[in-house]
Each structure stands twice: as C-alpha cells, then as structure tokens.
Amino acid sequence: MLSASTLAPQDFNDIQAVVVWLHGMGEEPMTMLDVAAASGLAEIGVESIALKAPMKHASQITGEIVDAWFDQEFAHLEMSNRTEFWEAVNRVDEYVDSLADHDSTPRLVIAGFSQGAALALAELMSHPDKFHAALLYSPYRVIDISLLSRCAMGRGRYPIEHELPRIWIGYGLRDWVIPARWSYSLVLELRGLGFDVVTHHYLGGHVPFGGAESDIRDFLISSFSSSR
C-alpha cells in the first residue's frame, strides 16, 4: 500500500469529501498538502490525502534521483514507461478502494500535478464511477483517454452522463514543461466525451497549482452544492 500524508478538518464529523493528491516527479506529498492548506480546504470540510510516489528515477531536468510514479522521457512524455505507468495506476486504485471500503466514506476527488495529473487522469478515466470530481494541473496524456473511456463503459464502470465527475483543469501560460496547448486540447477531448470541464489559465510556469488556490476551493464548493 502506498504511504500517505494527511491534512484533515479538526472535526472528523465535518468531512464532506476526501481529495487524493498525486504529486509531480521530483515533488513530495507535502507539496500537495501545502496547496490544500493554502486553499483552505480543511475549513470547508475537505480532508486531503497526499500519496507518495514509490519509484526513484533520474530527473532529465536536473539529473538528480527523485521520487517518481513512473519513468518518462522529458522530450517525449507520451513515451513514458507503460509498465510502470499501469503499475502506478493500479497502486493508486488500490488505495482509493481502501478508502471506499468504509461505509461512511464521503465523496472522493482525485487530484494531481504534472506527472501526478497524468496518473490521476488515467485513474479517473478507468474508474469514473468512483469519483465526484477531479483537479488536474498541467496534465498530459500517457494513454488514449477515449479508449479508456470505452473500456470503462464496457466494464459497466461508466455512470450515466449527468453523474460523470466534474473536472477542473489549470495550467500556466509560461509552462515550458507541459505546454498550455496540451491542456487546452485535453479540455476539448474531455468535453467531447461528455464531461463537465472547468478550465483556468495562469501567468506562471510549471508550478504545482500556482495561483489556483482560490479557484479550486470555489470549484469544490460549487461541485458539492450541485452534488448528486
């Protein structure tokens, strides 16, 4: 089972939702919890659980050995190690299932930045019935999400259209790692699959949820108020 760090409301009886955070390559769980704290999520009854990537790989930017969910080529992110990628998806799904085993489990939200967002996207598309919403910052595709969507539908994991998870996507206009046009293209594809996608752009670069704190808080409040 993956290790995790948490940030929860003071009163556990007030928990409305749980956000499962997946950090980017070279980041750590506390980076995601810092985003949750800056967004004031605990104050609106949201527990944050930040999972730790189990792999170690050399960063192609710094050359340092860093935490990673899977190996990837910086120049060709779509050429990531598929075996490690699916192993990571399965590990995250196992953790999500461990949360869902409890009868009192509140709504689940999957969230990720960069490599973590690519992983969160795959988990969301493979199991859309498990999540209330998703928060993705600087996401990119490692797999064909249309194919994943069809596979999920074939396994009976695809909820009816008005119950599909809401998706928030943010990106930096000066992001030199994950170009903004990738996020925009992904938004169009997800909307074509029937998802309600809210998108925001920011002036910064490749920074975890940089400038998005109030926006993700507002998105979650809006999602909860229109909860199915």
N, C-alpha and C positions, 0 to 999 in steps of 0.2 A: 504494500500500500504506500502511496506517495506521502511524504511528510508535508505538513502544512503549518502555517501561522494564521492566527485569527484576530479579528477586531470585532467585538460584539457590543450591542447596546447594554447598558448597565442592568436593565431588567430583561431577562430572557423571555418573560411573558409578552414583551412588546415586539418580538421579532416578527416582521411581516414577510421578509424574504431573505434568502441567502445568495450572495454573489460569490461564485467560484472564480478566482482570478488566476490567470496564467501569464507569468512574466515573459519578457523577451529574452533572447540569447544574450548572455553576459549580465543580465539583471538578476535580482533576487526577490523573494517573496515580499520583503519589507518595502520594496519599491511600489508594489501594488497596494499594500496597506497604507502607505503614505498618500496615495491617490484617494483611497477610500476615506481616510481621515480628513484630508483637505476638502473633500466633497461633502463632509458632514453626514455620511450615510448612516452611521450608528444613531444619529439623532432622529432619523426618520424610520427607525426600526429595522435597519438592514444589517445583517451580520455579514462580514467579509471573511472568506477563507482563501488564503493565497497558497497555492501549491508550489512545491519546489521541483524544478526540473531535475531528473535523476542522472542525466548524461553529462559527460565532460568532453568538450571539443575545442579545437583551436579557433579563436576568432580570426576571420580573414581580414578584419579591420585593424586589430591591434596585435595579432599574433599570440595573444595570451590564451591560456587554457581557461575556459569559462564554463559556467553551467549552461546547459542547452537541453532542449526537448528532443532534438534530432540534429544530425549533421546537415549542412547546407552549403551550396556554392554561392558566394556573395554575388557573382556576376550572373548566375542563373538560379534564382531561388526556386523556380519550378522544378529544378533537377535535384531537389533535396533527397536524402536517403529515404526511400519509400518504406523500407522495412522498419527503420527506427521511427518513422513518422506514424505508421499504423500501430506500432507498439505503444507510442505515446498516447495516441487516441484511445487505445484500449485501457491504459492505466488511468487516464482521466475519467473515462466512462465507468470504470470500476469504482473510483472514488465517488462519483456522482450517484451511483447506485447505492453506495453505503449510506449516503445522506437520505436517499429516497426510501430506505428500508424502514424509517421511523414514521409511524402513523401521523405524527404531529408536524411533519416536515412542511415548512412554508414554501412559497413559490421559489423556484430556482432560476438564477440568472447566470449565464456563462459570460466571462469577460476575458479579454486578452489584449496584449500589446505586441505588435510585430510578429515574431515567430510564435508567441503565445496566441496572437489573434488568428494566425493561420490554423493553429491547432484547435482553438475554440470554434472557428468556423466549421471545421470538419466534424467536430463533435456535435455541433448544433444541427448540421445538415443530415448527419447519420441518425440522430435521435431528437427530432424536433418536438416530439410529444413530451419530452422530459423537462422542457424549459419554458419559462414565462417570457423571457426576453434575453437579449444579448447586447453586450457592449464591446465593440471592436475598434481599436485604434491602430492605424497603419496596418490593416490586414492585407493578406495576399493569398492567392490560391496555390496549393500544392497539388490539389486534385480537381477533377471536373465536378463542380458542385451540382450541376444539372444531373449528372449520373448518380451522385449520392442521393439526390432528392428522389429520383425514380426508384432507386433501391430501397430507400426508406418507405416509400409508398407501397412497394411490393411486399414488404415485411409487415405492413399494417402499422407502421410507426408514424405515418403522416396524418396529422389531425385535419379536420375539415378547415376550410380556408379561413373562417373568422377566428379560429383558435390558433393559428400559426403564431409563433413567438414574434414579438416586435423586436426590431433590430436597430441599434444606434451605431453609426459608423462615423468616426472622426479621423482627420488626417491633417498633417502640416503641409502648407503650400511650399515650404522650403525643405521638405524632407528629401534628402539626397540618397537615402537607403531604399525606401518604399515610395516610388513616385506617386504623386497625388492622383494621376490619371488611372492608376491601378484601382484605387478606392472608388473613384467615380464609375469605372467600368463594372466593378463588383456591385455597386448600388443598383445599376440598371439591370444586371442579371438577376439579382435577388428580387427586385420588384417584378420582373417578368415571371418569376416563379410563384408570385402571389404574396410575398412578404411585405409587411408594412415597414419601410425603412426610413429612419430619420437620419439625416446627414449634416455634419458641421465641418467647416474647414477653419484652420487656424494659421496664424502667420509664422509659427515656429517651424522647427525641423523635426528630427527623429527623436522626440522626447515622449516618454510614457504619459499619455493623456494630457499633454501640455496645453494648458489653458482651458481644459474641458470640464473642470471640476463642477461648476455650477450647472452646466448643460446636462451632464449625466445624472446629477441629482434630480433636476427638473424632469428629465426623461423617465426616470424610475417612478417619481411621484405620479406623473401622468399615466404611466403604464398600470400602476396599482389602482388608480381611481377608475380606470376603464377595465378593470380586471374581469376576466370571465369566471 
